[in-house]
Amino acid sequence: MLTQEIGTYLAARRAVGFDLTCTERHLQAFARFAAARGDSHVRSVTAIAWAAQAVSPYQRSRRLKNVRLFALYVRANDPRHEIPPGQVFGSPPTTGRLPHIFSSEDLKRILLEAGRLGPAGSLRPHTYQTLFGLLASCGLRVSEALALRFDDVTADGLVIRKAKFRKSRLVPMHPSTGAALEQYLVRRRRVLPHLDHIFVSYRCRPLDYTGAFLVFQAILRKLGIRRCGYPGARLHDLRHTLAVRALEECPASDVSSRALALSTYLGHSRIAHTYWYLHVTPQLMTGIADACQAQTNWGMP
């Protein structure tokens, strides 16, 4: 019963633009957990027990929040559903952890190491080298890059179709990026010509996030690239790196116009999501502080 109601709930929210990939995974897992306990309706004790299985306080809170929102929806038609309390595991942080910003040298080493992957003579090293390079140079979301098809590569750039928030956009590429991608596509078209996904796995399937993540982490471990005192860098940090470097290269007085252009390029739904990058590196913060002080002291000798 919960499975059917979950499908209705997800369809209703997706109709207004939500993606809900993670939410769907959570709710389906909760439905299986509840069914194993003999529950046909949402029960607070079951929701809390399921959420408590997550490894971190953030994940526990996020799991419970997803079930709670679902319960609020289905209870409107069936009061037998209970609404779990919202603060059992505390409030989730309003912002994610600070990203790892790769140096130019780190990016070169990552791409070189990706190009050395085996098996020798296979498409695999070219696939990962191109994927990581595209993420770092175009700032794509990982899901956007993995969803690319041959028709999405145009003379004007990459067409990102219905990405996060159901928004599509055109992402221009630097000529060197376009040339590297075209070189890969020449090889790619010789392998699995019937499959139109640009990035494919060694098992002849569309490349998924887990496969790309595991390879990326293995490369970082081999190169000794890690964050002191923090969990390891993520694939998504390649996107963060591009955003931060783009803002670092502009004068502090031009941050607003650069941030607006960058927001469109990255596909952010709100400019505030782009301004978040301003506190990521000391260089950005120092530049902003200097600009603010210059304006404050404009009339002083």
C-alpha positions in Angstrom: 0.0 0.0 0.0 2.8 2.4 0.9 4.5 1.7 -2.4 1.4 2.8 -4.4 1.0 6.0 -2.3 4.7 6.8 -2.7 4.3 6.6 -6.5 1.4 9.1 -6.3 3.3 11.4 -4.0 6.4 11.5 -6.2 4.3 12.0 -9.4 2.5 15.0 -7.8 5.8 16.7 -6.7 7.5 16.0 -10.0 4.7 17.6 -11.9 5.7 20.9 -10.4 9.4 20.5 -11.2 11.1 18.4 -8.5 13.5 15.7 -9.4 13.4 13.6 -6.2 15.8 10.9 -7.2 17.2 10.6 -3.7 13.8 11.0 -2.1 12.4 8.2 -4.2 15.3 5.9 -3.1 14.7 6.8 0.5 10.9 6.3 0.4 11.2 3.0 -1.4 13.7 1.7 1.2 11.3 2.9 4.0 8.4 1.1 2.3 10.3 -2.2 2.3 11.4 -1.7 5.9 7.8 -0.9 7.0 6.4 -3.9 5.0 8.9 -6.2 6.8 7.5 -4.9 10.1 3.9 -5.5 8.9 3.0 -1.8 8.6 0.6 -0.7 6.0 0.6 2.9 7.1 3.3 5.3 8.2 4.1 4.8 11.9 6.4 7.2 13.8 8.2 4.4 15.6 8.9 2.7 12.3 10.1 5.8 10.6 12.5 6.7 13.4 13.8 3.1 13.5 14.5 3.2 9.8 16.1 6.6 9.8 18.3 5.6 12.7 20.0 3.0 10.5 21.9 5.8 8.5 25.5 6.3 9.3 25.5 10.0 10.1 23.3 12.5 11.9 22.8 14.4 8.7 21.6 11.3 6.8 19.3 10.3 9.7 17.7 13.7 9.7 17.4 13.7 6.0 15.7 10.3 5.9 13.2 11.2 8.6 12.4 14.5 6.8 11.6 12.7 3.6 9.3 10.3 5.4 7.7 13.2 7.3 6.9 15.2 4.2 5.4 12.0 2.6 3.3 11.4 5.7 2.0 14.9 5.7 0.8 14.3 2.1 -0.9 11.0 2.6 -2.4 11.8 6.0 -4.7 14.4 4.2 -6.6 11.4 2.7 -6.0 8.8 5.4 -5.7 9.9 9.1 -4.3 6.4 10.0 -0.9 7.6 8.8 1.2 9.1 11.6 3.4 12.1 11.2 6.9 11.5 12.6 8.4 14.2 14.9 10.8 16.5 13.0 13.6 17.0 15.4 14.5 13.5 16.6 18.0 13.6 15.1 18.4 17.4 15.2 18.1 19.8 12.3 20.2 19.1 9.1 22.7 21.8 8.3 21.4 24.5 6.0 24.6 24.3 3.8 26.8 21.5 2.8 30.4 21.0 3.8 33.0 23.2 2.1 34.1 21.7 -1.2 37.7 20.6 -1.9 39.2 23.0 -4.4 41.8 21.2 -6.6 44.9 23.0 -7.7 45.8 23.1 -11.4 48.6 20.6 -10.7 46.2 18.2 -9.0 43.8 18.4 -12.0 46.6 17.6 -14.4 47.7 14.6 -12.3 44.2 13.3 -12.1 43.7 13.4 -15.8 47.1 11.8 -16.5 46.3 9.0 -14.1 42.9 8.5 -15.6 44.6 8.1 -19.0 46.7 5.3 -17.5 43.8 3.1 -16.5 43.5 -0.4 -17.9 42.8 -2.5 -19.8 45.4 -1.4 -22.3 43.9 -0.6 -25.7 40.3 -0.2 -24.3 38.0 2.8 -24.3 38.0 2.9 -20.5 41.0 5.2 -19.9 39.7 7.6 -22.5 36.2 7.6 -21.0 37.3 8.6 -17.5 39.9 11.1 -18.7 37.3 12.8 -20.9 34.6 12.6 -18.2 36.8 14.1 -15.4 38.1 16.8 -17.9 34.6 17.8 -18.9 33.5 18.1 -15.3 36.5 20.3 -14.4 36.4 22.5 -17.5 32.6 22.9 -18.0 31.4 22.7 -14.4 28.7 20.2 -15.2 26.9 18.3 -12.5 28.0 14.6 -12.6 24.4 13.5 -13.5 24.4 16.0 -16.4 27.7 14.7 -17.8 26.6 11.0 -17.5 23.3 11.7 -19.2 24.9 13.3 -22.3 24.0 11.7 -25.7 25.6 12.2 -29.0 23.0 14.7 -30.2 23.8 16.9 -27.2 27.2 17.8 -28.6 26.7 20.7 -30.9 28.9 23.3 -32.6 27.7 25.9 -30.0 28.4 23.7 -27.0 26.7 21.0 -24.9 23.0 20.9 -24.6 22.0 20.0 -21.0 18.4 18.7 -21.2 16.0 18.9 -18.2 18.7 18.8 -15.6 18.2 19.8 -12.0 15.0 21.8 -11.5 13.9 20.6 -14.9 15.9 23.4 -16.6 17.7 23.0 -19.9 20.7 25.1 -20.9 23.5 25.4 -23.5 27.0 25.1 -22.0 29.7 26.6 -24.4 33.1 24.9 -24.4 36.6 26.2 -24.7 38.1 25.2 -28.1 40.6 22.9 -26.4 37.8 21.2 -24.4 35.7 20.7 -27.6 38.7 19.3 -29.4 39.4 16.8 -26.6 35.8 15.7 -26.5 35.6 15.3 -30.3 38.8 13.1 -30.2 37.1 10.9 -27.6 33.9 10.7 -29.6 35.8 9.4 -32.6 36.9 6.4 -30.4 33.6 6.2 -28.7 31.6 5.8 -32.0 33.7 2.7 -32.8 32.5 1.0 -29.6 28.8 0.2 -29.0 27.5 2.3 -31.9 23.9 1.2 -31.1 24.1 3.0 -27.6 23.9 6.8 -27.8 25.2 7.6 -24.3 28.5 9.3 -24.6 30.0 7.7 -21.5 29.8 4.0 -21.2 31.2 1.5 -18.8 33.6 -1.4 -19.5 30.6 -3.7 -19.2 29.0 -2.0 -22.2 26.4 -0.1 -20.3 25.8 3.6 -19.7 28.3 4.7 -17.1 26.6 5.3 -13.7 27.6 7.5 -10.8 28.9 4.7 -8.6 31.3 3.4 -11.2 32.7 6.9 -11.9 32.9 7.7 -8.2 34.8 4.5 -7.3 37.4 5.2 -10.1 37.8 8.8 -9.1 38.4 7.8 -5.4 40.9 5.2 -6.4 42.8 7.8 -8.4 42.8 10.3 -5.5 44.1 7.6 -3.1 46.9 6.6 -5.5 47.9 10.2 -6.0 47.7 11.0 -2.3 45.2 13.8 -2.8 43.1 14.1 0.4 41.6 16.6 2.7 43.2 16.8 6.1 40.6 16.2 8.8 37.7 15.9 6.3 36.1 13.1 4.2 37.7 12.6 0.8 37.1 14.9 -2.2 34.0 14.2 -4.3 33.5 14.1 -8.0 31.2 17.2 -7.6 34.2 19.1 -6.3 35.5 19.3 -9.9 32.4 21.5 -10.6 33.1 23.5 -7.4 36.7 24.1 -8.4 35.7 25.6 -11.7 33.2 28.0 -10.0 35.7 29.2 -7.4 38.5 29.7 -9.9 36.2 31.6 -12.2 35.3 34.0 -9.4 38.9 34.3 -8.2 40.1 35.5 -11.6 37.8 38.5 -11.7 38.3 41.8 -9.9 36.4 42.1 -6.6 34.5 45.1 -8.1 33.2 42.8 -10.9 32.1 39.9 -8.7 28.4 40.6 -9.1 28.3 40.5 -12.9 30.6 37.5 -13.0 28.5 35.7 -10.4 25.4 36.4 -12.5 26.9 34.9 -15.6 28.4 32.0 -13.7 25.0 31.3 -12.2 23.5 30.9 -15.7 26.4 28.8 -16.9 26.2 26.4 -14.0 22.4 26.1 -14.1 21.7 27.5 -10.6 18.1 28.2 -9.8 19.0 31.2 -7.6 21.9 33.6 -7.6 22.4 32.9 -3.9 23.7 29.5 -4.8 26.5 31.1 -6.7 27.3 33.7 -4.1 27.9 30.7 -1.7 31.2 30.2 -3.4 32.5 33.5 -2.2 33.4 32.2 1.2 35.1 29.1 0.0 38.7 30.3 -0.4 40.8 33.0 1.5 41.6 34.7 -1.8 37.9 35.4 -2.6 37.2 36.6 1.0 40.3 38.8 1.0 39.4 40.4 -2.3 35.9 41.1 -1.1 37.1 42.5 2.2 39.6 44.8 0.4 36.8 46.1 -1.9 34.5 46.7 1.0 37.2 48.6 3.0 38.0 50.7 -0.1 34.4 51.8 -0.3 34.1 52.4 3.4 37.3 54.6 3.5 36.5 56.5 0.2 36.4 59.8 1.9 39.2 59.5 4.4 42.8 60.8 3.8 
